[in-house]
Amino acid sequence: MSRVESTARSSWWPATVAGMASYLDGAITVGTASVLVLYQEGLGLTGDQVGQLSALLTVFFALGALIGGRLGDRLGRRRVFTATMILLIIGAVLMTLAMHPAMIYAGVILLGAGAGADLPVSLAMIAETAPAGKVGQMITYSQYLWLSGMAMVFLIGAAVGGLGMLGGRIYNIHIIVVAVLVLLFRMRLPESKTWTDTHSFSLNGGAAAKPATLGDLFRSRFRWPLIATGLFYVLLMIALNTNGQFSTYVWVNAAGSTVQVASTFSLITMVVTFIGTTIMLRVVDSKWRALAFVIASVVNVGSFIVVAALGAHVWTLVLLGVMFALGGAIAGEPMYKVWSQELFPTQFRATAQGMTMFCARLVAAVVALFTPALVAWNVRGLYWFLAITTAASCAVGIFWIGRIRPARDSEVEASGAEEVSA
């Protein structure tokens, strides 16, 4: 076996251990919604409280990403993404043992904060342990783990969804078990050598380096990739969150279908997403990436135009689900994650991701407040809005982000405040 092959193979283990943040993100996001429904009768949760808890999960994910990303750049990848597992374990324990709504509120806050803080730091760790020329593949691989977390929740729901509060406790026991295992494995991972190299020594003689500050980020050329990836992700997240959080609602209230039919179709779209992610894995580090992004962008925008132009019917929602699952795997969140590694140096990588995730999740939470009313008032208008925001995100990707050159750590002076030329 060649040295390159050996390095590539050895990188999959840290990519898996770090990437379990994506597994837990998918499992917590989807699973908590089901848990709240299962706990509703036993704990006397009102509809308003369920809405508040759902919003809290999103808001604290955003805050966790903002704070965790910055701490990951200042204190190291390993420290932060090990500590976040402790937050997740405590939150899941509170959710499992909940006997009062206050415990649910505390658990949801900890789960959101822990998952949000973990994600940008773990993605940075994956990028920094990937072999040369394979960063895109390693980051895209984490998307498989995200899908696996969702799939596991669906399987658990099929088995225990009729058990009421006991079923909800089993959901959270699953989170505890996975988080404990990930914590144990992460404790054995070494710190990112790339991070250590950029924080241990200055460039001119071995003195302790001064960490790059937020001021350095905004004074350097990297403010433009920050704005570009943030704009792309904010616009994209409007469609992602609406389609994910309210698809069943639209199936039932606008298309006249049932929860069972919508749930069954959700499993089918997951298969399509796996296929799209496999295509992304093949092209992301190749010369075909830009062309694949353009084609996928057309598919993404077209998926919403189908419903906007023809109305919300079962068959149009099927087309939407299939097209967006396929196109979104290439011109969607996986590409945002890849760009977030390539366009920022080690000193700003997790910070930048945390900031853009924070903005995107908050905007999505605000849009979600008005979505049910929009469905009732003008569902076709809602999907025209989603088509426009998706088209705008794709345009940012094609005409702006696609033209930004990748970052080099040497562009940031170890001492901080020097302006980096474009």
N, C-alpha and C positions, 0 to 999 in steps of 0.2 A: 504494500500500500504506500502511495506517495505521501510526502509530508502535507501537501495541500489537501488530499482526500482525508488524511487523519485529522487535520484541523477542522475541516468542514463537519466531519462526523462528531467530533468532540464538542462542537458548538451547539448541537441540537439539544444537549442536556441542559445547559444554562438557559437556552431559549425556551425550553419547556417549563423549567422551574420558575423563571421570571415571568413567562407568558401566562402562567396560571392566573395572573391578575385579570386577564381577559375572560378566562373561564368563569371566575367568580363574579366579574361584572355582569356577564350574560345571565348567570344563574340568579344573582341577587335582583337584577332589574326585573326579570320575568317572574321569578319565584315570589318576590315580596308582594306583587300584585295579587297573586293567588292566595298567599298566606293571609292577607288582609280580608279577603272574602271569606276564607275559612274561619277566621277568628271573629268575624263580624257579629254573629249571633251569640257565641259563647261569652264574649267580653262586652257585648252591648255597644259595639262601635256604630256610630251614626254614619250616614252617607257623607256628611260634611267632614267627619273625622277621617274617613277613608281618603277623601280628597286631600285633606291637609297632610296626611302621612305620605301620600304619593308625591306631593309637592316637596315635602321635606327631604325625601330621598334624593330628588333631583337637585335641590338647592345645596344640600350638604355634599353631594358628589362634586358639584361645581366648586364649592369652597375647598374641599379636600384636594382636588386637582390643583387649584391655585397655590395652596400652601405646601402641599407635598412636592409639587414640581420644583418649587424654589428650594426647599430643604434638601431635595435630592441633589441639586447642583452644589449646595453649600456643604452638606455633611457627608455626602456619599450615597451611592445607589443602595448598597447593601443595608446600611443602617435604617434607611427610611422604609424600604420595601419589606424589611423584616418586622419593623415596628407596626406597619399597617396590618399585618396578619393578626397581631394581638388585638387591635381595634375590632377587626372583623369577628374574631372568636368571641370577644366580650359581647359584641352586638348580637351575634347569633345565639349566644347563651341566654341573653335577656329575652330574645324573641321566643326561644324554645320554652323557657320557664314562665312566660308572661301569665300573670293572674289578674292584671289590671292594665287599663289603657296606657297609664304612665310608663310602664315597662316597654310597651310597644313603641311609644314615642322615642324613648331613650335608645332602644335597639335600632330603630330605623335611622336615627341620626348617626350612630356609630357605624352602621353598615354603609351608609352613603359616604361619610367622611373617609372611612378606611378604603373603600373601593376607589373613590376619586383620587386619594393621595397616592395609591399604589400604581395606578395605570400609567401616568407619564414617566415615572421613575423606572418601572419595569420595562417599558418600551425602550427607554434610553439604554438600559443594561443589555437588552437583546442586541441593539444596534452596535454597541461597543464590544461585544464578544463575538460578533459575526465575522467570518473570514472575508477578506477583500472580494468585492464583487458580488457578495451574497446578502447584503444588508436587506434589500427589498424582499428577498425570499424569506428571510428569518422573521421579518416583521409581518409579512402576509401569513406566515405559519400561525402567528398568534390569533389570527382571525378564525382559524379552524378551532382553536381552543374556546374562543368566544361562542361559536356556534355549538360546540359540544356542551358548554354549560347550559345553554338554552334547551338543547335536546334532552339533557338529563332531567331538567325541570319538567319538561313535557312528559317524560316517561314516569317520573315520580307522581305527577298529577294524575296520570292515567291509572296508576296503582292505588293511590291513597286519597284522591280527590273527593271521595264520598265519605270520608271518615271525620269530617268536621275539624274541630280543633286538634285532634290527634294527627290528622293529615298535615296541618300547618306545622306542628312540632316536628314531624318527620322531615318536612322540607328543610327546616333550620338545622336539624341534626346533620343532614347532608352537608350543609355549609360548614358546620363546626369540624366535621371529620376532614373535609378537603383542606380547610384553612390550617388545621393542626399539622397535617402532612406537609403542606407547602412550607409552613414555618420551619419544620424540622429540616427539610431539604435545603431551604434558603440559608439556614445557619451554617451550612457546609460550603456554600458558594464563596469564593474569594471576591474581594472588591473589584470593580471594573478597573483594569490596568490603565485604560485610556483616561478615566477620571483621575486616578492616582497620579499619573504622569503630568496632568495639567494643573494639579493642585499642590503637589509636593515641593516642587522646585521652581524657582524663577529661571528665566532664559539666560541669565548672565552670571551664574556663578554659584548656584546651590543654596542661596538664601531662601527662607520660607516665602512662598508666593502669597501675594494678596489676592483673595478671591475676586473674580470679576463681579461687578455690581450691576444692579438694574440700570443705573445711569449709563454704564458702559454699553449695555444692550441697546438702549434707546439712542445713544450717540453714534453707534456703529451702523454699518450698512445692513445689519441683521434686523433693524427695525422694519425694513420693507418686507422681508420674508415673514416676519411676525404678523404684520398687517394683512399680507396676502393669504397666508394659511388660515388666519383667524377669520377673514371674510369668507373664504371658501367653506370653512367648517360651519360657521354660523348659518349661512344660507343653506348648506346641505342638511344640517341638523333639523331645520324646520320640517323638511320632507321626511327625513328619517324618523323623527320622533312622532310626527303625526301619523305616518303610515304604520309605525309599530304599535303605538299606544291606542290608536283609535280605529284600526282596521276592522276589528270585530264589531265595534260600535256602528261603523258605516254599513257593514254587511247586514246587520240586524235592523237598524233604524232607517236606512236609506234604500237598501236593496231588498228588504223584506225577507231575508234569509234567517238562518238560525245560528246560535253559538256553536252547535256541534259541527255544522257544515263549515263555518269559518275556521274553527280549530283544526279540522281535518285538512283543510286547504293550507293552513299555516305550516303543517308538517311537510306538505309537498313543496312549498316554496323554500323550505330549509334545504331540501335536496338540491333544488336549483341553485341556491346560494353556494352550496358546497361545490357544485360544478363551476360556477363563476369564479370562486376563490381559487380553484385549481388552475383555471385559465390565467388568472392574475399571477399566480405563483410562477407560471411558465414565462410570462412576458415581462414581469416587473423589472428584471435586471437585464433585459435584452433591448435591441434596437427597435423592437416593435411596441415598446411601451406607449409612446406618444400616439401612434395610430390606434392602438387598442383603447386608449382613453377617449379619443374623439368618437370612435364607434360606440363605445359604452355610454358616452354622454348623450348621443342621439337616442339610444334606447331608453335611458333614464327619463329624459324629457318627454319622449313619446308615451311612456307608460302613464303619465298623468294626463296628457292630452286626450288619451282614449276615453277616460272617465269624464273629463271636462267637456269634450265635444259630444259624447254619446249618452252621458248620464250614468248614474250609479246603478248598475244591474249586476247580477251574479257573473255573467260572462265578461263584462268589462272589468270587474274587480279581479277576476281570474287572470285576465291579460295584464292588468296592472301588477299583480303580485309576481307573476313569472318574469315580466320584463324588468321590473325594478330589482328583483332578486339577482338577476343576471348582470344587468348594467351596473347596479350599485356595488357589486363585488369588485369592479374594476375602476369605475369613475366615482367612487364613493369613499367611505370611511377608511378602507385599507390603504388607498392612495394617500389620503391625508396623513395617516400614520407614517408612511414611508417618507413623504416630503418632510415631515417634522423631524426625522432623523438626519436627512441629507442636507437640509438647508441651514442647520444651526450647528455651531461648534459645541464641543463637549461642555464648555463653561455655561452655555445657555440652553442646552438641549431640553432638559426636563422643565426648566422654567418656562420656556416658550410654549411647550405643549400644555402645561398647566394653565397658562393664561388663556390660550385659545379654547381649551376644553371648558374653562370657567364661563367664558362669554357665550359659547354655543349652547351649553346646558341651560343657562339662565334665559336666553332668548327662547329656547324651545319650551321652557316652563311657562313663559308669558303667553306664547301662542296657544299652548294647550288649554289655558283658561278660557279662551274664546272659541275653541274648535267645536265643541258640542252645539253651541248656538249657531255657528256657521253651517254646520251640517243640516240643522233644522231649517235655516233661512234660505240657503242657496248652496246646495252641495256641489253643483257644477262650478260655481264661482270659487269655492274652496279649492277645487282641483286645478282651476286656471291659476290661482295664486301659487299653488305648489309647483306647477309647471314653470311659472316665471322664476320663482326663487331657485329652482333646480337648474334652469337654464343659466341663470346668473352665476351660480356656483361653478358650473362647468366652464363658462366663459372665463372666469378668474383662473381656473386651472389651466386652460389651453393658452390664453393670451398673456398671462402674467406669471403664474408660478412656473409654467413650463420653460420660461426664458431666464429664470434666476439660476445663477451658477451655484453648485454645491459649496458648502462651507469647508474651511480648513481650520484646525485648531490653532495653527500658527498665525492666523489673522488676528487673534486676540492677544494682546500683550499680557503677560502674567501679572504685571503690576497694575493693570486696570485701565485707566482713563483715556488712553490714546484713541483718537478717531481712526476707524478702519475705512480705507478708501473703497469705493464701489468697484 
